[in-house]
Amino acid sequence: MGSVIAGIAFAKAPDWIGRKWALFVGAVVTIVGVVLQTAAQNNAMFVIARIIIGFGTGASSIAAPVYLSETVPDKLRALSLVLLYDSWYVGDLIAAGITYGSAKMDSTRAWRLPSALLGLFSLLCIILIPFPPESPRWLQNQGRSQEALLALARTHSNGSIDDPAVTVQFRQITDTLAFENSSTPHRIFLVCTVAVFAMLSGNNIISYYFGTMLTQAGATDPTTQLEINIILSAWCLVIPLVGTAMADKLGLKSRAAASTGLLTILIFLVGALTKLYGVSDHSSGIYGTVAAIFLFQGAYSFGWTPLTVLYPPEVLNIGIRSLGMGIYTFLVKGVGLLVTFAFPFALEAIGWKTYMINGAWDVVELVVVLVFSMEIRGRTLEEIDENLDGEVHSAAPPLQAILDVAPEERAEVVGALELRKDKDFVVREVMEE
């Protein structure tokens, strides 16, 4: 609920105060909520604290992808964004282990200890955030050209502003910022499809109601369920890391299609096995159902876990990137809220049929992915505009042509590609300063 609010109230904050300082604000708000939750004296105080934490994490969900996509070198952009969301499973695994241990405490420490530890990584963020540079694209959009060029050099060439690759990319950024974008609805549509698919593919049934699913599958012992949850969390951490290693090798569209296709098959399988062996003494059937759940989560983690944070900030241009991620956060958390409140009734009323209905929806997702998604792998954020707008917005040469050669040969390549100096006045003026 708090993240839904953040999707509206915090959407423009990264445009107003900067990308990395928006992250700082999100971390501070989260810590305020953590303190209230740890000290909660009644249900109302606990719930309000949860909403505040949700707002803080929602703010971070908007700012972090925007900051990373605009700041890290293009060859590391996919890896950085994918690792960002892979970290969700790091927290999931830590939470599963801590609550497994704290559940044995016979006092309020059973929930106060996990609550307090929620603030650890937000505190780490606050400590580290002053040191990395601000987004060079945001700085240039604010008219702070010298700071933008220095930030770009720090993150792309170890601080050397003389690197032709830095010159070319700075030119691309400057030219693209001057272009009046005309494909906003298309970009927002792509972002919205990712938001809905990320939450309605069936993964949230498992994330929020795994215990209920295990009970329906026949694994009813609470300790056994906690142990299975820890194993699943570890599994869901390893699989995205494998997908991360292949982030630049597999196309986004092919990965999304393959992942969605596997999810469709496996959720139908989970439903069928639950129907046949749920709440029974058939141990092989129970193990088979649990195995199908693990495979389902693996298919989601390999494909959609990386794509949910990789695709949206890349298809949004700088003018709408923060706002678009606000819309994305509002929608993804809003749909998550729907799932959280609606699915328990569905699971109780129709049981295994819930998975069949979700499987039918996954078929729709697969069709949309195949028809509407586009491949943008291996391009700078400015070059992605060509895919969406159908035209190039900069006279600078393609960056990859510069990066493919050794640093000492880049100046010669730039000259061969006829980078027009008469239109490169912004770069030259800033470098002179």
URVENUR-V672038 format. One line per field, one symbol per residue. ss: DSSP state (a for helix, b for strand, c for the rest). phi: phi as a letter, one per 40 degrees, with the letter a starting at -180 (. if undefined). psi: psi as a letter, one per 40 degrees, with the letter a starting at -180 (. if undefined). A space follows every 10 residues. Layout:
ss=???
phi=???
psi=???
//
This chain:
ss=caaaaaaaac ccaaaaacaa aaaaaaaaaa aaaaaaaacc ccaaaaaaaa aaaaaaaaaa aaaaaaaaaa accaaaaaaa aaaaaaaaaa aaaaaaaaaa aaccccccaa aaaaaaacca aaaaaaaacc cccccaaaaa acccaaaaaa aaaaaacccc cccaaaaaaa aaaaaaaccc cccaaaaaaa aaaaaaaaaa ccaaaaaaaa aaaaaaaccc caaaaaaaaa aaaaaaaaaa aaaaaccccc caaaaaaaaa aaaaaaaaaa aaaaaaaccc ccaaaaaaaa aaaaaaaaaa aaaaaaaaaa aaaaaccccc aaaaaaaaaa aaaaaaaaaa aaaaaaaaaa ccaaaaaaaa aaaaaaaaaa aacccccccc aaaaaaaaac ccccccccaa aaacccaaaa aaaaaacccc aaacaaaaaa aac
phi=.cccccdccb dcdcccbhcc cccccdcccc cdcccccccd bacccccccc cccccccccc cccccccccc bcdccbcccc cccdcdcdcc cccccccccc cccccbaccd bccdcccdcd cccccccccc ccccdccccc ccgccccccc cccccbafgc cccdccdccc cdcccccccc cbbddccccc ccccdcccbb chccccccbc ccccccchcb cdcccccccc ccccdccccc cccccbdccb cccccccccc ccdccccccd ccccccbcfb cccccccccc cccccccccc ccccdcccbc cdcccccccb cccccccdcd cccccccdcc cccccccccb fdcdcccccc ccccdccccc cbcbcbcgbc dcccdcccbg acbacccdcc ccccbcdcbc cccdcccfcc ccbbcccccc ccc
psi=ddddddddde deddddeidd dddddddddd ddddddddeh eidddddddd dddddddddd ddddddddde diideedddd ddddddeddd dddddddddd dddehfiedd ddddddeded ddddddddde diiihddddd deegdddddd ddddeeffeh eehddddddd dddddddehh iefddddddd ddddddddde eeddddddfd ddddddeege hddddddddd dddddedddd dddddededh iddddddddd dddddddddd ddddddeifi egdddddddd dddddddddd ddcddddded ddddehidde dddddddddd dddddddddd ddddddddde bddddddddd dddddddddd ddiiheifii ddddddddee iheieiihdd dddeiideed ddddddefhh ddefdddddd dd.
//
